[in-house]
Amino acid sequence: MPRQYRLKPMALALMLAACQTVPAGVTAYAPASPQAQRAIDQYLADVDGRFGALAITDDGSRAASYICHLRSWKNCDNYELNDYTSIPSGRIAATIALSRCGSGCRVLYINDKRQSG
């Protein structure tokens, strides 16, 4: 007679939870609102191979980004900076993204690298 196996409810719950992972290519940010998460996903799709930054509020209610139009590693789109000034484009984009986001924001991404903190 074949032996029947019974899964305990806790084991079943753990197996189901393990299957519910974030799909590849999507980077979820835990406290992000649906609108902010869409902005994050769009930014990550658009910044590929470019310089930019994304800022988000601490509570995740809003996010704003800036992507440099020029693909130069320095000075982003600031034509006023002379040749002797070399500020990495991601840092300039971060300043612009923070100003677009408003108060209570922090930088979440510079280029395609997630910032800690």
N, C-alpha and C positions, 0 to 999 in steps of 0.2 A: 504494500500500500504506500503511495507517495506521501512524503512528509510535507505538511503545509507549514510555511513560515509566516509568522505574524510580525509585522513591524510595530514597535511601540510608538505611541503618538509623538513623543519627543524626537525619536530618531527620524520619523517621517517629516516632522516640521523642519529639522536641520537639513535634511536632504532637499526639501523644497526651497528653503532659504538659499542654499548653495547654488541652486539653479537660477536664481533671480539676480544675476549680476548685471552690471552696466555693460551694454553692448560695446564692442571694440569701436574706437573712433569717436566715442561720445565721452566727454569729460564732465562728470557731474560735480557740482559744488553744493555741498550739503544745505546751507541755509538759503540758497538762491530761489527767488520767486520764479514762476514759469517764464515771465517776461525776461528776467535777468538771465536765466539759463539759456533762452533762445539767443540772447545777445552774446553769451559766452560761446555757444556752439557756432554762431555765425562768424564771430571774430576768429576762432581757431581755423575755420575753413578758409577765411580770407587772408590770414596773415602768412600762410604757408610760403616760405621763400622770400618773405618781405620783413620789414622792420615795423614794429608797432607796440602797443601796450593796451591793456584792458584794466580798468579800475572798477571796483564794486564796493557797495556800502557794507559795513560790518554785519548788518542784519540781512543782507542779500536782497533787499527790495529793489535795487536798481543797479545797472551796470552801464558803463560808457567806455568807448574805445577810440583809439586813433591809430591809423595805419599810414605810414609815410608814403607819399606818392612816388618819391624817388627811391630807387633801390640802393642808394649809397649807404655805406656803413656809418657815415658820419654826418652830422648836422641835419638829418631828417629833411624837412622842406624849408629850412630857415636859410634863405639866400643872403641874409644880412651878416651871417657869421663868415668871417674872412677865412682864407686858407690856413691861417695859423691856428685857428680854433678847431679842435677835433673832438666834438662831443658825440659819443655813440648815439646813433639814431634812436635806439630803444629807450634811452634815458630821456631824450627830448619828447618822444611820443608819450612816455609815462606822465610827464608834467602836463601835457595837453589832455590826456585821458582823465587825470585827476581833476583838472579844472572843468571838464565837461560833466563829470560825475557829480561834483558838488561837495558839500561838507559831509564829513563822516565816512569818506571813502579811503580805500587803500588799493595799492596796485596788486592785482592778482596774477597778471601775466605781463612779461616783457618779452617781446617777440613771441615765440611759441613755448617759452619756459615758464612754468608755474613758479611763483615766488612763495617762499615760506613765510609763515607768520600770521 
